[in-house]
Amino acid sequence: MRFWTLVRRAFPFAVVTAVAVSALIATPDTAPTQTSQAAAPRPATLHELDVPATQAPDVPAASAAPAATPSPSPSAPERSEVRQQAVPPAPEKTAHEKAGPEKDGTDEVATLPRTTVRPFSMVGVTWARGGEDFDVKVALRKNGTWGAFQTLDTDRDAEADAGPEVGRAGTDPLWVGSADGVAVRVTSPSGQRPADLKVATIDPGRGSDVAPAAATVGQPKIISRSSWGAKGPTKGNECSAPVYGASTLGAVIHHTAGNNDYTKAQSAGIVRATQAYHTGARGWCDIGYNFLVDKYGQIFEGRRGGIAKQVRAAHSGNGPVNERTVGISMMGTYAKVAPTAATKKAVADLVAWRFSLAKLKATGTYTLGGLRLNRIVGHRDVLSTECPGAAAYAWVTSSGSTGLRQEVARRLAGSSSTPSTPTPPTTTPTSGKDIKSLAAAIGSEKLGKLVRKEWGNSVQRRAIYQNMDLLWTKAAGAFSVTSVVRREWHRTGEQGGRLGFPISSRSSTGDANVKYQRFQKGSVYIVGTGSATKAYAIYGPIFESYKTVKGTSGPLGAPTSTVLRDRTGYQRVTFAKGYMEYSEGSRAVSTWYKNGSSPDQLTVPSDRSVVINGRGFGHGIGMSQYGAQGAARQGKTFQQILASYYPGTSLAQRSGSIRVLVGDATSSTVTVRARSGLVFRTLASSSGTTLPTSSSGTPITNWRIRVSTADATKSVLEYRAGSRWRVFRDRIWRGSAQFQATSLGLVLPNGSVREYRTAIRSTLPASGSKERKTVNVLSLDDYTRGVVASEMPSSWQQEALKAQAVAARTYAVRTLMPSRYYDVCDTTSCQVFKGLSGETANTDKAVAATRGSILTYQGKPALTQYSSSSGGASAPGSAPYLKAHLDPFDGWSGNANRSWRVVVKASTIERAFPKVGTLRSLTVTQRDGTGDWKGRVVSIRLTGSKGTQTVSGPDLRFALGLKSHYFRLG
């Protein structure tokens, strides 16, 4: 039997976004010069600079700011100013922006002063994964003049297991055209600085002549990777062998960000630069998108693997979505301007073609990666981001006849014509209270000086005054944002950030000291504390959970903080009566109350049923087997997997033999099947006897070593021919002996036969013993073949199987104990081993590929403990390389052990711990500090009618039959 469920061991072992509003007037295409056509192709190059921690704010001089440009109008060309906003910013900075970093809870944590660099056309900022959501701004020097700082967008709440390339965290790349200077400013709500912060500048290089491949029936023309100058994978690169999803389930639409005034001849350079940023700075193995489409309607092949195949890419920030959807990025910023007609047509043609291959409809929904998605979505539907920009998103999701879904539906139905329905005007609100009316109602005295007059489109609009911002959306109407709320809203990225547009005025709560204002993605709470008034923005999963417990009127009370990074991988908001914590890995929100109700305390309810929710299976120390498979699915090598779970160890070589105690051989008699080449040898003798296959013409079926009935300290060799057992040549001896062959069929007490390699030994547990134990003696690598096939499904990825092989072999070396009659057992107490009978071709391949490899630490074999599933957090072990850390690989969709829930009757706990009497409550008194709910339970107090008893988390786990001691109450 193979343990496909991977049971536990009883003992541990071995696109910067900016939403704009006026219609984009395409820049006329500029043909390349004769010189550029003749120049030899040159790949894109990337350069990186470290961004140091802030010592003092570096504020550009006022004279360095660009001249103000007129507000957009439908008839004027517009160059997008890159900002993380839903509508374009005012070209003139307001007073508090000129003054440098705001002192409203956001700290500047890193700054690169104005630095001259070699000319570049794309820029991005990256940092080591982990930490909170940082706000990143860059300023550029073009033609000798420094521009204003502009915000680079990041994917908010991106999951750690985002696809084949977890890589470095960072911003989306920004296409800048041409620049030779850069400055960087990074801020953080909590003052935490990102680790290993770098700014990357990219020269796009030169490609050869770009020509699209001829289209097949239904397929649009597509420019191949070789045509635009893609860099191929290196040997061992995760993308050297493309990974394919089982089928296509949908399409995700993106934009690349950057200005929109590029020429048709520059498009290939943008694609090359994007690939260089994704691979060189973010650490991905190839460009993240499956396709890119420029404003002229040119379609570029993205990730390597075949334009008609479901190639797993890295575009969405959600691993399963990356694997089962087509990622299409429109080149440019489609926030305040809509994609061009040529872009829309090309995207619709491309989606329709790919959907036709997958036999998908343009509409409908599916569930993937923890989300319910429409067949065609914008990136913001998958992750908290502004991508693909508000104007593009409106087109993607429009229910009108010109929306992308309708265009694709018409193509799938056999028609690509677009109805001649007039496009609604884009300059005047069509419903709800407008900004002009709101401004009149407020009055100029309260508004203050007009900083920027109203601008926007038919969906959303904005005007900026000295004392407040006025914003309007078609869905909600017009509202003002002012004072402390305004400052908090600006801190979170304005309407393009974490909150979005306002959808209400300030409202009262049940607490006279607390008011709030609702926004599209959350709320800002205004809390009066004595003479001070503070504003706290709450958004995302914590906000949704806060609403379910009745917000300020519920048991948590009013907030006392905004969303802050509590520790790596976790966000927290504190309240007057407790706090909420969000896990970015498991996407779970946990709540602690000051009165004790929390994941750490439970009063036994009247029905006497104790609910326990848990994570993982096993002790969680070292390698997660499901995590190894998850990492392999992401393209990680076995060396990378082992380095992740056993950091600081090194690969080394070891050979030799091992003695395995056969647990199912419960008899003192050792019986094997007779076969040609079978050899018998006592351990006292250096030579053996080849045993015959017949006796007097009668076939011998079995051989056995049994305890002598006359003297139990001696053993007898017998064979069976026909129905009788006979002593072979009066062979009686003291001590251990064994059968040897290339393979041996061991007959178990229940009559079944299991095949083993090399030798089956009848051994005395101690000198003079009257009982015998059955031991399989074989080489380390042959032993490892039997373990890997028994410990991990043979259908799993080779790199996962290789990691298991090295861990199992290393664990075996650690058990070698010459002073004992065996080295290792064959059950979950050690490592599951089923001998030759359990081996498979796929697992044998992994063992052969790692032949002799073990892990060492400071020259000695490492303790390679592992378990079925870490539940998203590895537990601390007894060695320096067995560290507690979040596990980004464990949470893939096939891991049935990632989370679990059981209901235990109080009577079951009372029987296990009778000293407490009638159980009344359970209280976790200590956790190990890593993972959801602050980690695994170290100790828990049981309180009952007779008293209290504190037990360890593992003890409670085994007493109740739980999968792990990583659990919460209730």
MOMOJO-V730168 format. One record per pair of residues at least 24 apart in sequence whose ideal C-beta (glycine too) atoms are under 7 Angstrom apart, sorted by sequence separation. I is the first residue (numbers start at 1). J is the second residue. D is the distance in whole Angstrom. If there is no record, write none. Layout:
<<I J D> <I J D>>
This chain:
<<68 92 5> <205 229 7> <289 313 6> <439 463 7> <471 495 6> <498 522 7> <538 562 7> <539 563 6> <622 646 6> <695 719 7> <698 722 5> <708 732 6> <738 762 7> <758 782 7> <784 808 5> <857 881 6> <920 944 5> <288 313 6> <351 376 6> <479 504 7> <536 561 6> <537 562 5> <538 563 6> <678 703 7> <736 761 6> <737 762 6> <757 782 5> <784 809 5> <919 944 5> <920 945 7> <925 950 6> <288 314 4> <289 315 5> <435 461 6> <479 505 6> <536 562 5> <537 563 7> <674 700 4> <695 721 4> <736 762 6> <869 895 6> <872 898 7> <916 942 5> <918 944 5> <125 152 6> <267 294 4> <288 315 5> <476 503 4> <674 701 6> <736 763 4> <871 898 6> <916 943 7> <917 944 4> <918 945 4> <124 152 7> <326 354 5> <376 404 6> <430 458 6> <435 463 5> <473 501 5> <674 702 6> <736 764 6> <784 812 7> <869 897 4> <916 944 3> <917 945 4> <937 965 5> <271 300 5> <376 405 5> <429 458 7> <542 571 6> <673 702 6> <674 703 6> <735 764 7> <780 809 6> <783 812 6> <868 897 5> <869 898 6> <913 942 6> <917 946 3> <936 965 5> <284 314 5> <471 501 5> <672 702 7> <916 946 6> <936 966 4> <937 967 6> <267 298 6> <426 457 5> <439 470 6> <471 502 6> <527 558 5> <542 573 5> <671 702 6> <672 703 6> <915 946 6> <916 947 6> <114 146 6> <264 296 5> <376 408 7> <426 458 5> <429 461 6> <438 470 6> <485 517 5> <527 559 7> <705 737 6> <780 812 6> <915 947 7> <916 948 7> <425 458 6> <525 558 6> <671 704 4> <909 942 7> <916 949 5> <424 458 6> <525 559 5> <546 580 6> <670 704 6> <915 949 5> <136 171 5> <146 181 7> <254 289 7> <260 295 6> <293 328 6> <435 470 5> <489 524 6> <538 573 6> <545 580 6> <669 704 6> <670 705 5> <931 966 7> <933 968 5> <62 98 7> <140 176 6> <142 178 7> <149 185 6> <256 292 7> <290 326 5> <295 331 7> <488 524 5> <703 739 7> <913 949 6> <129 166 7> <142 179 5> <290 327 5> <291 328 5> <292 329 5> <293 330 5> <294 331 4> <295 332 6> <435 472 5> <669 706 4> <680 717 6> <141 179 6> <289 327 5> <290 328 7> <293 331 7> <434 472 6> <442 480 7> <499 537 6> <514 552 5> <542 580 5> <555 593 6> <913 951 7> <129 168 6> <140 179 4> <141 180 6> <229 268 6> <289 328 7> <292 331 6> <485 524 5> <498 537 7> <668 707 5> <738 777 7> <128 168 6> <129 169 5> <141 181 3> <228 268 4> <289 329 4> <432 472 7> <438 478 4> <499 539 6> <542 582 5> <791 831 6> <59 100 5> <127 168 7> <140 181 7> <460 501 6> <485 526 6> <498 539 5> <511 552 6> <541 582 5> <791 832 5> <801 842 7> <805 846 5> <813 854 6> <126 168 4> <127 169 5> <140 182 6> <363 405 6> <432 474 7> <438 480 7> <484 526 6> <510 552 7> <540 582 7> <549 591 7> <790 832 4> <801 843 6> <805 847 5> <57 100 5> <126 169 7> <127 170 6> <228 271 5> <229 272 5> <362 405 5> <429 472 6> <431 474 6> <435 478 5> <509 552 4> <510 553 4> <790 833 6> <57 101 6> <126 170 3> <138 182 6> <139 183 4> <228 272 7> <231 275 6> <324 368 6> <430 474 7> <432 476 7> <433 477 4> <434 478 6> <509 553 6> <514 558 5> <545 589 4> <787 831 5> <790 834 5> <802 846 5> <806 850 5> <809 853 7> <810 854 4> <884 928 6> <125 170 6> <138 183 7> <230 275 6> <295 340 5> <297 342 3> <429 474 7> <432 477 4> <433 478 5> <492 537 5> <702 747 7> <787 832 7> <801 846 4> <805 850 5> <809 854 5> <810 855 5> <884 929 7> <885 930 7> <886 931 7> <924 969 7> <124 170 6> <125 171 5> <138 184 6> <239 285 4> <296 342 5> <297 343 6> <362 408 4> <363 409 7> <432 478 7> <541 587 7> <775 821 7> <787 833 5> <794 840 4> <884 930 4> <124 171 5> <238 285 4> <239 286 4> <295 342 7> <299 346 5> <321 368 6> <362 409 4> <488 535 4> <511 558 6> <542 589 6> <715 762 6> <775 822 5> <786 833 5> <798 845 7> <802 849 6> <806 853 5> <814 861 5> <912 959 4> <922 969 6> <124 172 7> <137 185 5> <237 285 5> <295 343 5> <297 345 6> <320 368 5> <321 369 5> <487 535 7> <541 589 5> <773 821 7> <786 834 6> <790 838 5> <794 842 4> <798 846 6> <802 850 5> <806 854 7> <813 861 5> <912 960 7> <124 173 4> <297 346 4> <308 357 6> <320 369 4> <484 533 6> <488 537 5> <786 835 5> <789 838 5> <794 843 5> <806 855 6> <814 863 6> <22 72 4> <123 173 7> <124 174 7> <136 186 5> <293 343 6> <319 369 7> <362 412 6> <484 534 7> <485 535 5> <783 833 7> <786 836 7> <789 839 5> <21 72 6> <22 73 6> <23 74 6> <57 108 6> <122 173 5> <123 174 5> <299 350 6> <318 369 4> <335 386 7> <344 395 7> <361 412 7> <484 535 4> <682 733 5> <684 735 5> <789 840 5> <810 861 6> <909 960 7> <20 72 7> <22 74 6> <25 77 4> <122 174 7> <134 186 5> <135 187 5> <233 285 7> <683 735 6> <688 740 6> <786 838 5> <810 862 6> <876 928 6> <908 960 7> <58 111 5> <122 175 5> <123 176 6> <233 286 7> <293 346 5> <338 391 4> <339 392 6> <355 408 6> <682 735 6> <683 736 5> <786 839 6> <811 864 5> <875 928 6> <22 76 7> <24 78 7> <54 108 5> <57 111 7> <121 175 7> <122 176 7> <134 188 5> <293 347 5> <334 388 6> <335 389 4> <337 391 6> <338 392 7> <683 737 6> <785 839 5> <789 843 4> <810 864 4> <54 109 6> <58 113 5> <93 148 7> <121 176 6> <334 389 4> <335 390 6> <336 391 6> <682 737 4> <713 768 6> <788 843 4> <22 78 5> <53 109 7> <54 110 6> <121 177 6> <132 188 6> <333 389 6> <335 391 6> <339 395 7> <348 404 6> <352 408 5> <356 412 6> <681 737 7> <765 821 5> <904 960 6> <53 110 5> <54 111 4> <121 178 6> <132 189 7> <293 350 7> <334 391 5> <338 395 6> <347 404 7> <351 408 5> <355 412 6> <680 737 7> <681 738 6> <705 762 4> <713 770 6> <807 864 4> <873 930 5> <20 78 6> <52 110 7> <132 190 6> <210 268 5> <330 388 6> <334 392 4> <712 770 4> <763 821 5> <785 843 7> <788 846 6> <873 931 3> <51 110 5> <119 178 6> <120 179 6> <123 182 6> <125 184 6> <291 350 6> <348 407 4> <352 411 4> <680 739 6> <681 740 6> <776 835 6> <785 844 5> <788 847 6> <807 866 5> <872 931 6> <20 80 5> <52 112 7> <132 192 6> <134 194 5> <348 408 6> <352 412 6> <871 931 7> <872 932 7> <902 962 7> <51 112 4> <119 180 5> <131 192 6> <207 268 5> <244 305 7> <254 315 6> <270 331 6> <321 382 5> <678 739 6> <679 740 4> <875 936 6> <18 80 6> <242 304 6> <248 310 5> <330 392 6> <349 411 7> <679 741 7> <785 847 5> <873 935 6> <18 81 7> <49 112 7> <117 180 6> <131 194 5> <242 305 3> <247 310 6> <252 315 6> <316 379 7> <348 411 6> <678 741 5> <707 770 7> <784 847 5> <900 963 6> <18 82 5> <116 180 6> <117 181 7> <131 195 7> <252 316 5> <267 331 6> <318 382 5> <677 741 5> <18 83 4> <116 181 5> <117 182 6> <204 269 3> <207 272 6> <239 304 6> <244 309 6> <245 310 4> <317 382 7> <318 383 7> <394 459 6> <677 742 7> <707 772 6> <16 82 5> <18 84 7> <19 85 6> <21 87 6> <49 115 7> <115 181 6> <128 194 7> <204 270 7> <244 310 5> <316 382 5> <317 383 4> <675 741 7> <781 847 6> <897 963 6> <17 84 6> <18 85 6> <19 86 4> <21 88 7> <83 150 6> <84 151 4> <114 181 6> <115 182 6> <127 194 4> <128 195 4> <205 272 6> <244 311 6> <245 312 6> <316 383 7> <672 739 5> <16 84 7> <19 87 5> <20 88 5> <82 150 5> <83 151 5> <115 183 7> <127 195 6> <128 196 4> <204 272 5> <244 312 7> <81 150 7> <84 153 5> <114 183 5> <127 196 6> <204 273 4> <242 311 5> <243 312 4> <252 321 7> <18 88 6> <47 117 7> <113 183 6> <127 197 5> <390 460 7> <781 851 6> <47 118 7> <112 183 6> <202 273 4> <233 304 7> <781 852 7> <112 184 4> <126 198 5> <228 300 6> <260 332 4> <672 744 5> <673 745 4> <111 184 7> <165 238 7> <252 325 5> <254 327 6> <256 329 5> <260 333 6> <672 745 6> <111 185 6> <125 199 5> <126 200 6> <164 238 5> <202 276 5> <251 325 6> <254 328 7> <255 329 6> <258 332 7> <259 333 7> <672 746 6> <673 747 7> <202 277 6> <223 298 6> <249 324 4> <250 325 5> <251 326 5> <252 327 5> <253 328 6> <254 329 4> <255 330 5> <256 331 5> <258 333 6> <672 747 7> <110 186 4> <123 199 7> <124 200 5> <223 299 7> <225 301 5> <248 324 7> <249 325 6> <254 330 7> <256 332 7> <257 333 5> <671 747 4> <108 185 6> <109 186 6> <123 200 7> <200 277 6> <222 299 5> <223 300 5> <224 301 5> <247 324 7> <248 325 7> <251 328 6> <255 332 6> <260 337 7> <109 187 7> <123 201 5> <221 299 7> <223 301 7> <245 323 4> <248 326 6> <255 333 6> <757 835 7> <60 139 6> <108 187 5> <109 188 5> <164 243 6> <220 299 6> <222 301 6> <225 304 6> <245 324 4> <255 334 5> <756 835 4> <757 836 5> <107 187 6> <122 202 4> <200 280 7> <673 753 6> <755 835 6> <756 836 6> <64 145 7> <66 147 5> <106 187 5> <107 188 6> <120 201 4> <121 202 7> <175 256 7> <200 281 4> <665 746 7> <754 835 6> <755 836 4> <64 146 4> <66 148 6> <109 191 6> <120 202 6> <121 203 6> <122 204 7> <176 258 7> <177 259 6> <667 749 5> <755 837 5> <65 148 5> <106 189 6> <109 192 7> <110 193 6> <120 203 6> <121 204 5> <174 257 6> <175 258 3> <665 748 6> <666 749 6> <754 837 5> <105 189 6> <107 191 4> <109 193 4> <110 194 7> <117 201 6> <119 203 7> <174 258 5> <175 259 6> <664 748 5> <172 257 5> <222 307 6> <60 146 6> <101 187 6> <212 298 7> <110 197 5> <112 199 6> <175 262 7> <672 760 6> <670 760 6> <82 174 6> <670 762 4> <743 836 6> <871 964 6> <253 347 7> <175 270 5> <871 966 5> <251 351 5> <173 274 6> <670 772 7> <251 354 7> <668 771 5> <153 257 7> <173 277 4> <668 772 4> <670 774 5> <248 354 6> <665 774 4> <248 358 4> <386 496 5> <170 281 6> <247 358 6> <170 282 6> <248 360 7> <661 773 6> <662 774 5> <168 281 7> <662 775 7> <168 282 6> <661 775 6> <662 776 6> <167 282 5> <168 283 5> <660 775 6> <167 283 3> <250 366 6> <659 775 5> <660 776 4> <167 284 5> <249 366 5> <165 283 6> <659 777 5> <165 284 4> <249 368 6> <165 285 5> <657 777 6> <658 778 7> <164 285 6> <657 778 6> <657 779 5> <658 780 6> <250 373 6> <253 376 7> <657 780 7> <660 783 6> <656 780 6> <58 183 7> <250 375 5> <251 376 5> <252 377 6> <253 378 5> <254 379 5> <655 780 6> <658 783 5> <220 346 6> <250 376 7> <253 379 7> <654 780 7> <250 377 7> <252 379 6> <220 349 4> <220 350 6> <252 382 6> <255 387 6> <51 184 5> <220 353 6> <254 387 5> <255 388 4> <219 353 5> <254 388 5> <255 389 5> <51 186 7> <218 353 5> <253 388 5> <16 152 5> <17 153 5> <16 153 4> <255 392 6> <15 153 6> <218 356 6> <253 392 7> <53 193 6> <253 396 5> <51 197 4> <50 197 7> <51 198 6> <50 198 6> <51 199 6> <121 269 7> <164 312 6> <49 198 6> <163 312 7> <165 314 5> <48 198 5> <49 199 5> <164 314 6> <48 199 7> <122 273 4> <163 314 4> <48 200 5> <121 273 6> <162 314 7> <124 277 5> <46 200 6> <47 201 5> <658 812 6> <16 171 7> <122 277 6> <126 281 5> <162 317 5> <16 172 5> <46 202 5> <126 282 6> <162 318 6> <163 319 5> <384 540 7> <15 172 3> <124 281 6> <162 319 6> <16 174 5> <44 202 6> <45 203 5> <159 317 6> <161 319 5> <641 799 6> <658 816 7> <44 203 6> <158 317 4> <159 318 6> <163 322 4> <654 813 5> <44 204 5> <45 205 6> <44 205 4> <638 799 5> <642 803 5> <661 822 4> <43 205 5> <155 317 5> <637 799 6> <641 803 4> <660 822 7> <663 825 6> <42 205 4> <636 799 6> <659 822 5> <663 826 5> <42 206 4> <633 797 6> <638 802 4> <642 806 6> <659 823 5> <660 824 6> <661 825 5> <662 826 6> <663 827 5> <41 206 6> <632 797 3> <638 803 4> <658 823 5> <661 826 7> <41 207 5> <658 824 6> <660 826 5> <39 206 6> <41 208 5> <625 792 6> <629 796 5> <632 799 4> <629 797 6> <632 800 4> <638 806 7> <629 800 4> <37 209 7> <628 800 4> <660 833 6> <82 257 6> <628 803 5> <82 258 7> <628 804 6> <80 259 6> <625 804 7> <79 259 6> <80 260 6> <623 803 7> <79 260 7> <79 261 6> <623 807 6> <43 229 7> <41 229 6> <43 231 6> <655 852 6> <654 852 6> <653 852 5> <653 853 7> <654 854 5> <651 853 6> <652 854 6> <651 855 6> <652 856 5> <650 855 7> <649 855 4> <650 856 5> <649 856 6> <649 857 5> <646 855 6> <648 857 6> <642 855 6> <649 862 5> <646 862 6> <370 587 6> <646 864 6> <158 383 6> <157 383 7> <156 383 7> <157 384 5> <44 272 4> <155 383 5> <156 384 3> <44 273 5> <156 385 6> <645 874 7> <46 276 5> <155 385 5> <44 275 7> <45 276 7> <46 277 7> <44 276 4> <153 385 6> <648 880 6> <649 881 5> <30 263 4> <32 265 4> <48 281 7> <153 386 6> <648 881 4> <27 261 5> <29 263 6> <31 265 7> <46 280 4> <647 881 6> <29 264 4> <30 265 6> <46 281 6> <646 881 5> <24 260 6> <27 263 7> <647 883 6> <15 254 6> <15 255 6> <17 257 6> <15 256 6> <16 257 4> <625 866 6> <15 257 4> <622 864 6> <626 868 6> <622 865 4> <623 866 4> <624 867 7> <625 868 5> <626 869 4> <627 870 6> <621 865 4> <622 866 5> <624 869 5> <621 867 7> <624 870 4> <620 867 6> <88 336 5> <619 867 5> <87 336 6> <618 867 3> <617 867 7> <618 868 5> <620 870 5> <624 874 7> <82 333 6> <617 868 4> <618 869 7> <620 871 7> <617 869 5> <80 333 4> <616 869 4> <621 874 7> <616 870 5> <620 874 6> <621 875 5> <80 335 7> <616 871 3> <620 875 4> <622 877 6> <634 889 7> <80 336 6> <615 871 3> <619 875 6> <621 877 4> <80 337 7> <615 872 6> <78 336 7> <631 889 4> <78 337 6> <630 889 4> <633 892 6> <622 882 6> <627 887 5> <630 890 6> <621 882 5> <630 891 7> <627 889 4> <630 892 4> <624 887 6> <627 890 4> <72 336 7> <626 890 6> <624 890 5> <29 296 7> <26 295 6> <626 895 4> <626 897 6> <617 897 4> <616 897 6> <615 898 7> <615 899 6> <586 872 5> <614 900 5> <585 872 5> <613 901 5> <612 902 5> <611 903 6> <612 904 6> <609 903 5> <610 904 5> <609 905 6> <610 906 6> <608 905 6> <608 906 4> <608 907 7> <610 909 7> <86 386 7> <585 886 6> <84 386 7> <604 906 5> <585 888 7> <86 390 5> <586 891 7> <585 891 6> <610 922 7> <24 337 4> <22 336 7> <23 337 6> <24 338 7> <26 340 6> <18 333 5> <20 335 5> <21 336 4> <22 337 6> <23 338 6> <319 634 7> <604 919 5> <19 335 3> <20 336 1> <24 340 6> <604 920 6> <615 931 7> <620 936 7> <18 335 4> <19 336 5> <20 337 5> <569 886 5> <603 920 7> <604 921 6> <615 932 6> <17 335 5> <18 336 6> <568 886 7> <603 921 5> <602 921 7> <601 921 7> <602 922 5> <601 923 5> <600 923 6> <600 924 4> <599 933 4> <156 498 6> <590 932 6> <590 933 5> <588 932 6> <620 964 6> <586 932 6> <617 963 4> <618 964 6> <620 966 6> <616 963 7> <617 964 6> <614 962 6> <616 964 5> <583 932 5> <614 963 6> <615 964 7> <285 635 6> <612 962 7> <614 964 6> <616 966 5> <615 966 5> <74 426 6> <614 966 6> <74 427 5> <614 967 4> <613 967 6> <612 967 5> <613 968 5> <94 451 6> <612 969 6> <135 493 7> <611 970 6> <90 451 6> <90 452 4> <19 386 7> <602 969 4> <17 385 7> <87 455 7> <601 969 7> <602 970 5> <17 386 3> <87 456 5> <599 968 3> <600 969 7> <17 387 6> <19 389 6> <599 969 6> <19 390 4> <20 391 7> <599 970 7> <15 387 5> <17 389 5> <19 391 6> <87 460 6> <189 562 6> <192 565 6> <86 460 6> <90 464 5> <190 564 5> <87 462 5> <189 564 6> <190 565 6> <590 968 7> <71 452 7> <71 453 6> <72 455 6> <104 487 5> <157 540 6> <71 455 5> <104 488 7> <102 487 7> <106 491 5> <105 491 7> <104 491 6> <102 491 7> <243 635 7> <238 635 3> <236 637 7> <23 426 7> <87 495 6> <84 493 5> <85 494 5> <86 495 4> <85 495 6> <86 496 4> <85 496 4> <84 496 5> <83 496 7> <84 497 6> <86 501 7> <160 584 7> <159 584 6> <160 585 6> <157 584 6> <132 565 3> <21 455 6> <131 565 6> <21 456 5> <21 457 4> <131 568 7> <130 568 4> <130 569 7> <105 562 7> <166 634 7> <161 630 7> <164 634 5> <163 634 6> <164 635 4> <19 496 6> <18 496 7> <17 496 6> <319 892 7> <320 893 6> <12 619 5> <8 617 5> <9 618 6> <12 621 5> <8 618 4> <6 617 7> <6 625 5> <6 626 7> <166 888 6> <161 888 5> <160 888 4> <161 889 6> <161 891 5> <161 892 7> <3 790 7> <2 790 6> <4 793 5> <14 807 6> <14 808 6> <14 810 7> <14 811 2> <13 811 5> <14 814 7> <13 830 6> <14 831 6> <10 828 6> <11 829 5> <13 831 7> <9 828 5> <10 829 5> <8 828 7> <9 829 7> <7 828 6> <3 832 6> <2 838 7> <14 864 5> <14 865 6> <13 865 5> <14 866 6> <12 865 5> <9 867 7> <8 867 6> <8 868 6> <7 868 7> <6 868 4> <8 963 7>>
